[in-house]
Amino acid sequence: MTVLAVAAPARTGRRFRPGVWGAALFLALIALAAVAPGLLVHGGPGDANALDALTGPSAAHPFGTDANGRDVLTRVVYGARPSLLAGLGATGLGVAAGSLLGLLAALGGRVADEVVMRFMDVVLSLPTLLLALLVLTITGPGTLNSIYAIALYTAPSYARLVRVQAMVIRRSGFVEAATSLGLTRARVISRHLLPNAFAPLFVLATMEVGLAIVAASSLSFLGLGPRPPAPEWGAMLSAGRDYFSVAWWTAVFPGLAITLTVLSVTVAGRRLQLRSEGRSA
Amino acid sequence: MSRRVVRTVLVRLGTSLLVLWGAVTAAFVALHLTPGSVVDALIGSNTVTPQVRAQIIADYGLDRPLWRQYLAYLGRILHGDLGRSYQLHESVASALGSQLAPSLQLTLVAIGLALLVSTPLALFTARRRRWVRALSSGIELVGVSIPTFWAAILLLTVFSFRLGWFPAAGATGFGGLVLPAVAVAIPVTALLTQVTREGLERVLEEPFVLTARARGMSDAGVRTRHALRHAALPAVTFAGWLFGLMLGALVPVEQIFSRPGLGQLLLTAVGGKDLPIVMGVVLFTALVYVVVSSALDVLYLVIDPRLRGAAR
């Protein structure tokens, strides 16, 4: 997917940036929810009280309750783990696959380069969600399968980046020096090429984690990822669909969690990008 | 015009054919990678009589070697035959045809909406006071980050359920089109505004803008008459990609608003493992993408005369 590094004018000097701080704080909170949800809320995500079904936000249930009488806040907090894992997992897989393909294209000779890069062009020219749906038709729905599907369509942008990086670094002085010192090819790649290609790859991946989280939650909303009893944000919205007209809170809070997470990741990612480009330290 | 243009168009066509061929091949490979036999994949979750099963095997030539099947498959696609859906009991082409109109309508309205909002917004906010830009880019950031399906849910909850301004679901006519179109247009508008404003800000620093101002042209005149044309170039580059984004957004939006269309067709097909339909939609969108982006490449030449002049 194309990186949309837009806006964010270069400013100079160290300033207090409320946006970046807010994003960092929110991400820390989400990380805490993912690692230790029990610290933030009391009950479990499956605890239901049928008498309390579809009650609005109150002191006992700040985010209200869903159709089964489960506390929405608790479920949103417990939803952080599967939602983040899906986004991070898909990005990690995409980076790994993309790096391999990019290295293959850069170092494997002309034919490999052409074949790999044209294949990437084809993948990139298909709408991302459609590609994911094609994969899920073949593999069937499921949490892991939706992660594979997202990884498949994010891989090309990483492959392009790694290819360009590898081509530039390969011709640089220190790699030639390492080669003439008699280092094996594998060692040159692992010790010199990869670490140097890593920084821009990391920045790109940070930006794409947000998109991967949205994609994963969209797929589970469509019923192709984790199934409804799971406290995943997209699946929660999917399960609440029939009650939006009477219980707005079931529609608002899980979606707000997704949006704020993605927003925070994007703000933090742009900051990283500006830094890595050396604009405004 | 002349040679440069012809060459650009030819190169473009070559790449497009490659992309289409790749998509077709990918679909073929996908079909044969499916766990279980290809016949089962084609039948999907339906139960069929042995006669139908034999019919499918004959239709697809599944008893022949793989390369013959591939060639036959390519041949059929070239003739525009996308196969049959065994779930809908009609050909993929006719299923696509009947669902195309509502999706096209939604997409066009959304594009219009996005252009109508993003162009004035970019014109107004480019190189303005800091807080104006900060506010605008903040809104754009939210627009890009908000998942389309949640935006659709919010619109539905607020404007249909709470306020009752628009019909909730499955409505025909203009009233039912507004909310889905807004949902699809949100991320597109945000991106277009960002790209157009970046373009405008680059152009407004050019010497010819200073010249125009020195001739006594008003600020609004400079922006609309001179700068916008240049700023449109980067936006056009994005348009093909944005189109793909919109097609993806159709799937959840059509489902949430219970609208008929390609998105609904696709989602039902994914659920029922109706591979011919899914492949048909994917191939069709690949074709549309190729046509749209080729057309945009030519549009590039129309917008920017500099690209035409220098014949090499």
Interface residues (C-beta under 8 A of the other chain):
Chain A: T2 L4 V6 A7 A8 P9 R118 F119 D121 V122 S125 L126 P127 T128 L129 L130 L131 L133 L134 L136 T137 I138 G140 P141 G210 V214 S217 S218 F221 L222 G223 L224 G234 L237 R241 F244 S245 W248 A251 V252 G255 I258 T259 V262 L263 T266 V267
Chain B: T15 L18 V19 G22 A23 A26 A27 A30 L33 T34 A41 R133 S137 E140 L141 V142 V144 S145 I146 P147 T148 F149 W150 I153 L154 L156 T157 F161 R162 A168 L191 Q194 V195 R197 E198 F238 W241 G244 L245 L247 G248 A249 V251 P252 Q255 I256 L266 L267 A269 V270 G271 K273 D274 L275 V278 M279 V281 V282 T285 A286 Y289 V290 S293
